[in-house]
Structures are given as structure tokens and as C-alpha cells.
Amino acid sequence: MTKLRLAIVGAGPAGIYAADILLKTERSFDVSIDLFEQLPAPYGLVRYGVAPDHPRIKGVINALRDVLDRGDIRIFGNVRFGEDITLDDLKKHYNAVIFATGAIRDSALDIPGIDAEGSFGAADFVSWFDGHPDVPREWTLDAESVAVLGNGNVALDVARILAKHAEDLLPTEIPDNVHAGLEASKITDVHVFGRRGPAQVKFTPLELRELGELRDVDMVVYDEDFDYDEASKDAVASNKQVKVIDRILQQWRTRPSVNNAGGEASRRLHLHFWAKPVEIKKDARGKVAAIVYERTQPDGSGGMTGTGELREIAIGQMYRAVGYFGSPLKDVPFDKKHGVIPNREGQVIAKDSNQRVPGIYATGWIKRGPVGLIGHTKSDAMETVQHLVNDQGSWWQPADPSEAAIPALLESRGVQWTDLDGWHRLDEHEIALGAPHERARIKVVPRDEMVRISRGE
């Protein structure tokens, strides 16, 4: 019987779902799958892109853990594609590869002053508060007023963490250095800006509702943003999700500002709709000083158009949450404009000739861009896997498909890879760190420490 030796690069939901779906797919050949992950721990953006106070979403990890713990998929963590292992290596040892590397960079926003000191991409901040090993440990929150640009779930995650009191995050898996950074925060006001109106937002009702549950944080919305046009009224009337979002926002319009003691809340979270950022002003030292935005209005068809009216709010930091963007992979076709690997239904195509590239596939955000929720990744993977199964005639013919070849190769290059047993060791270690403090876990942040614990050294 023919055997498919498959490499999957990326051990987040996209990669793990692809492996699981292939193993369960009806086929006429055996399968052997190796997952490669550049971080010492698996689960990708579920571990490093979801806010620590989102245990419901992190429940996805339980399903992913069940797949890995079956033991029919090998995982090689702390292995960087393009450095520790190359495309030529994969061709020598596998029949095909699926790239599931996601999108971890911020999309650019081309407005004057975006390069000011104190102007950040949301992805960097998310990586910091999630304890990503490859970002700096410190994050200074020394401004009283900060801005968040965007009206998606990531924008609300960032705004919530900025506004939330550090002690309220202690029951979560927040790393100690992150708790210390948030505890030192001087923030009193968080301003969130969206170009369109309340009926056109991209976030979900759950994310929005959680903002209103923050202790000692007042939700501030502005009456002028709720003069709905017919398109907005239709959206509220016809879409259940939009109707719930509208109901929450309408309640906030009349809710008093109070803290637990009955006094004024010490922090405020402002939602500005119909507000298009046009400039970040700098002070004499080049630091963020203010945001200038244009007041927009409905265009009659669910979109927006500018009014020409400019407004300004003093801020000391700015976080743009306007989307994620994929990163190129060495020797793999890449679409610089859209931040994806060019493909047709997961079959990778050459950028110039538009011809299929045999043996190379893509799934997840690096395939379709950073849109959709984690669940969409399953249907993505099914499409890609089906093509892989049907393309048997164009698989690579590896010179050495033996399973022993990869550990030997990595060892010869001095790569300190981690495996599934290593992840179990790290997982148990983090849970044990949290137990005395009644916390879910305390994440280990330094990469070298993660590797040492995983390898039992």
C-alpha cells in the first residue's frame, strides 16, 4: 500500500485540524504526519493570540489536545522553517507539505504620524500580554489617555485589557511580567475608533458585552452616533447579531458611571463610531500626542463617506487593530499585497505563471487571509486535504521518507526540538506554578526556559 509522508508547518488550529481531518478521511493509502512549529509549545494563536480572560475560547485547546494526545501525529516544536528545516529538506523526506503558518503581523495603516513613538500594532501588544517568547518582556503604560483603532474583536480585546484592572486578571494564566506591567498602568481613558456606525461593526455581541462587565470601568457612548439611516435600521431589524449589539449599546447610553463603592468609575472606555483616523500628532520628542479623526456619515448602502469635519483628542499611546497580515516563507510563493500564499482551494500556485506547484498546499489564514473565526479553519482544512488526497499522482517522490530521518537531521544541525512529551512536561509545569495561587496556570515566557523544561534538562 502507498504511504503518504506529510509535513505540516504550523501547529495552531489550522495545522492540527488538517492533520486530524486527513487521518479521518477515507483513502486508499497509509498516512504518517509530522507537525513543525517554530515555538516550543503548540496551539498557535489560541495560546498566543487570545486574551487570557477568554477561557471559553481557550476551550478550543481541549479539542486540539485530544487530537495530539492520540499519538498518531508527531510534533517537532522549536523548529523554524527556512532556518532549521528547509523546503529542500521537506522534498527529500516527504511526499507533500501543508503550510498552516497563520498571520501574526499587523496590517499597515498609512496615515501621517503612524510611526510616532508610542504608536503600536495590536499584534505586538497581544503577543506581550499572552506571554509570547519572542517579544520584549516589558511594556510601558505611562499614558493616561490611549487610542485603539478598529472595530473588530481584536480591537475590543486590546481595549479591554488596557481598561481592565490588573488584579482582575489574576485568576487567568497571565504571566507575572504582564501582571506587573498592567498593575503599573496610568491609564484612565481608552478611546476606541471605528470608521462606520454601530450597526456595521465587526466584533461579536459576546466581546462587546464583556466590556460592560469590567469592574470600575464606565462605558461611554455618544448620542450623535445613533442617528441611524435606513440601512442601519434595516441591519438592526434583520440581523439578530446586530440587534443584540444595538441593544447593549443603547443600554450604555443611559447607564450611570459607578464603581463598586458607588462612586465614579476610575476608568472610562469610550466607543467612537463614524470616526476615521487621519493623523497621529507628535510632540516635540516625536511621541504620540493626539489623534485627529474625520467625522464620517452613512453613504446609504451600509458604508460610510467623509464629512470633512475634523476632530482631535489628546492621547499618549495608540494601538492599531486593523487586521493581521501573513509573513513570507523561504522558497514558497507569496502574495505581498494580500499577505497570503497564492492558492486555488489550498493548492499553491506559482505567483508569476499561475500554475500549480506540486506537493505544496496551504490552509488557515495563510491560505485565505485573517478573516473568520477558529471554526472556519475546519472547512478550510477539509478543502485543502481533499485536494491533497486527489493529487496523489503529483506528490513528491522523497529520497528518504523514513521517520528516523527527521530527528537525525535536526540533531545533526544542533536544533533543540521539543516533542509531545515535552509539551506535556511544560503544560504540567505551568499548571503547577499557578496552583498555589488558585490560578489556571502561570505561563513560562522565556524561550530557553520553555525548551529546557520541555526537554527535561
N, C-alpha and C positions, 0 to 999 in steps of 0.2 A: 504493500500500500504506500502511496506517495505520502510524504510528510512535509507540512508547511512549517518552516522555521521562521517565525515572525518577530521582528523587533518593533517595539512601540516606544517612541521618545516622548516622555511626559507622563508622570504618574498622578495626575489630577483626575477629576471625574471623567473627562473625555477619554483619556488613555485607559483607565480601568474599565469603564463601560465598554469600550471597543474590545478589550480582551475578553470580557465576560460574554458579550454577545457572540463573538466568534466561536468561543468554546461551546456555546449552546446551539449554534447554527447547524442545521442539517448539512452534511458534507460527505464527500467520499474519500477523505484523507485525514490523517492524524495531524495534530497541531501541537507545537511547542512555542511558548511565548515568553519573551524576555522584555521586561519594562525597564527603561532607563530614565532616571530622574536626576536633575542637577543638584537638588537639595538632598540632605541626608535623610529627610522624612518624606513620606508620600502625602497625597491628597491635595496638592497644589493650592488653588485659590480657596478651597474650603477651609484649609488650615491657615493660609496667609492672605486671604482677601475678604474674609467675612468678619465683621466686627465681633469682639469677644463676648458682647452681651446679646448675641443671637444664637442661643443654644438650639432653637428649633431648626434653623438652617444647618447648624453643625451636626444635627442628627443624621444628615446625609453621610457623614463619616462612618456611621454604624453599618450602612449598606455597603459602602466601599470596603470596609474592613472585612465584612463577611466574604466578599469576593476574593480578596487577597489571602485570607486565612484558610481557604480551601486547599491551598498549597499547590495548585496546578499552574501557577504563574510565578516565574522568578522575577525578583526586583533587584536592580542594581542602583542604589542611591549614591549621591555624591559623585556622580559621573557627568561631566559636561560634554554635551555633543559638540563636535567641532574641535575639541581640545583633547579630552581623554579618549574619545572614540569618534571616528570619522565616518563619512558616508562610504568611503572605500572599504573600511573595516566591515561595515554592515553588509556590503555587497559580497564580501568574502565569506561571511558566516551565516547569512540569512537569505531567504527567498524574497522577502519584501520588508518594507518598513512603513509604519503609520506614524506621522508626526502629529502629536497632540500637545503642543507646547503652549497653547493659550495666548493670552495677550496681557502683559504686565506693565507696559509703559503707558504714560498719559498721552492722549491726543493733544496736538498743539493747539494753541489759541493765539491767533495773530492779531493782537491789539497793542498799541503803544504802552510801554511800561511793564509788559508782562515779564520782563527779565529783572525787575526790581528785586532787591534783597528782601526776603520775606514773602516772595511770591512762589508758591509751591504747586506741584502736581498732586492731586489727591492720592494717586497710586503710591507715591513715596510716603505720605503720611499713614496710609493704610498699612503699608509694609512695616512701618515703625511700630504702630500700636498693636500689630499682630505678631511682633517678635521675629520678623524675617532676619535671618542671619547675615545677609549681605548689605544691610543698610546701617548707618550710624546709630549708636545706642541712645544718643541724646537728641531731644527735640525741645527747643526753647519756645515757650508760650508766654511771651512777655508783653503782648499787646492786649489792651482791654477790649478793643473792637476788632473783629475779624470778619472776612467775607468768604462765602463759599459760592462758587459759580456752577450752576447746573440744577436740573430738576429731576434727576434720576435717583435710584436707590443708593448709589454710591455717595452722591451729594448729601443725602439725608443721613447716611452712616457717619460721614465726616462731621456734619453739623452736630449730630447727637453726641458723638464722643467729645467734641470741643466744648459743648454746653454742659455735659453731664459732670457731676461732682465725682472726683476720683474715688472716694470711699464707696460709692455706689457700684463701682466696677469690681470691688474686691472679691465678690463671690464667683467671678468668672476666672478664666485661665489667663488673665492679663499678666504679662511679665513684670517683674519687680521694677525694672528700669522705666517701664512705661507708666506704671502707677506713680512713681516718684516724679516723672515729668509732668503728668496731669495734675498732681497734687500741688505743684508749684505754679500752676497756671494763673495768670492775672486776668483771664477773660471774663468780661461781664456781658458782652453783647455779640451774638453771632448773627450775621445777615446772610440769608440765602437768596440768590438772584436767579430768576427764570425768565427767559425771553417771551414766553407765552403765558396764557392765563391759567387759572386753577383747573379748568376743565380739560386742559391739554397736557397736564404733567405726565411724566414717565414713571414716577415712583408708584408703589403699590399702597393700598389702604393700610396694610399691616405696618409698613415702615412709617407712614405718616402718623398713625395712631400712637406708636411708641414714643414719638416726640412729645406728645401731650401728657405722657405718663412720667416725664422726668421730674424728679423731686427738686423743688426750689428753682424751677425754671419756668418763666412765663412765656407763653406762645403769643406772638404779636403778628396780627394780620391787619391789612389796611382796607377800609371800606371801598376805596376807589377801584380796587382790583376786582370787585364783584358786580360790576355793572355789565352783566352778561349780554352778548349779542345772541342772535338766533341760533348760530352754530353751537355756541356753548350751551345754550338752553337745551338744544336737541341732544347734545352729548350727555348731559346730566339725566335727561328723561329716558334715553335709550340704552345707556351703558351702566350696568349695575355697579361696576368698579368706580366709575366716575361719580355716580350718585353717592356712594359711601364716602369718597374723598370730599365731595362738596358738603356733605352733612357734617363731617368732622371740622372742616374749615369754618363753616357757619357757626358752629358751637363756640369756636375760639373767638369769634368776633365779639361775643358778649361775656366771655369768661373773665372774672376778676383776676388780677395778679396777686397771688398769695404764696407764701411758703408754709411749711408745716406748723409754724408757730403763729400763723395768722397775719404776719406782717408782709411787706412787699417782697416778692421773689428777688434773690440776689443776682440772678442771671436772666437774660432775655434772649429768645430765639425768634428773629424776625424773618418772615417769609415775604419777599418782594416779588410779585408777579408783574408781567408786562414791563420787564426791566432788562434791557440788553446792554451788557457791559461794553464800553467803547474805549476806556482808557484806565490805566492804573497810574496814578500820580506818585511821584517820588519826592522825598525830602532832599535836603542838601547833601545828605550822605548816601543817596541812592536807595534808600529804604522805602518800602510801601508807606504811603501817607494817606491816600484816599482812592476811592473808586468813583469813576464817572460813568453813569449809565444813561442810555436814551430810553425815555418812556415810549413803549410800543402800544399798539392797539390791534384789535381783531381785523383781519382782512376780509371777513365774511364767509370764509370757507374753512375755518378751523386753524388757519395760520395766523401770522402777525405781520405788521408793517410798521415802520418807524413813524414817529410823530414829529421828530426834530427837537423835542423838548429834552434838555439835558439836566440831570440832577447829580449831586455829589454827596457822598457820605465819607467821613473820615474813618479810616481803618489803619491797622498796623501790620496785618498779615492778610494774605489772600490764598485761597485754595481752589484750584480749578478742577472740577469734576465733570468734564465734558466728554468723557469716553476713554476707553482703553485702546491700545494700539499694539499690534503684533511686532515681533522682532525678527529680523532675518536670521537664517540658519546657514552655516557654511556649506557651499556647493549645492544648495537647494533653491529652486526658483522662488522669487519673492516679488510681490506687488507692493512697491513702495508707497503708492498712492493710497491704497486701502489697508495696508498692514496685514496682508494675508498671504498664504501660499496659493498661487493661482491654481484652480482646480475645476473640474466638472464633476459634481456629485461625489467629491472626495478623491477622484483620480487626478493626480497632479499633472499639470500641463506645463510645457516649456513657455517661458514668458514671451519669447520672440516669435517662435514658429506656431504656437498654439497647438502643438502636437502632444499627445500623451507621453509622459515619462514613465517607462515601465518600472514596476516594482516600488514606486513611491506614492504614498497616499496621505491624506490629511483628514483630521476630524476635530470638532470643537471650534473654539474661537479662532484658531489659526487657519481654519477652513472657511468660516462664514463671517468672521468679524465678531466683535464683542457685543452681541445682542442676544437677548433671550435669557431665560433662567436655566438653572442646572438641569432641570428635566428635559429641556430641548436637546441636551447633549446626547441623550439616548437615541433619539430618532436620527440625529446626525451620524452617530456611530453605526447604526443599522444600515444606512445607505452606503457608507464607506465600506463596511465589511462585506456587504453583498457584492459590490464590485470586485473586491479582493478575491472572494471565493470564485467568482465567474471568470477572473483573469488568469486562471492557472497556467494557460499557455504562454503568458508573458512574464512569469515570475523569473527572478534572478536564479542562476544556477551556481550556488556558492561552492567555492573550492574546499572549504572545511566547515560543514554545518554541525559539527559535533558540539554538544552542550558544554564540554570541558574547555572549549577554545576560548570562550569569553573571560572566565575567571583567570585563565593563564595569561591572556592578552593584557588585562587590566593590571595583574600583578607584575608583569614584565615592565609596565610603564610606571610603576610605583603609585598607582591610584588606590587610595584608601576607600574602597567602596563599602557601602552598607547594604545589608540584605534584610529579608523579612524578619528573621530572628532579631536582628539589630534594631529594627523599628519597634518590636515588642519590648526590648530592653529599655529603649528611650521612652516609650509610651508609659511603661510601668514606673520609670524613674520620675517622670513629670507628675504623674498622679500621686506618687508618694510624697513629692515635695509639697503638693497642695493639701494633702490630707490633714496635717496638724493644724492648718489654718481654716479648715472646712471649706476649701476651695476646690473646684473641679480638677484643676491641675495648675502648676506653675511652669510655663514654657521655659525650656532651656534655649537661650538665644545664640551664644557664640557657636559658629560652625564647628570649630575644632573640638569644642566640648561635646556637641551633638555626636560627632564622629567617634570620639573616644568612648562615650557611654554606649553607643550602638555596637561598637566593635568589642566591648568588654575589656577595654585596655586600661 
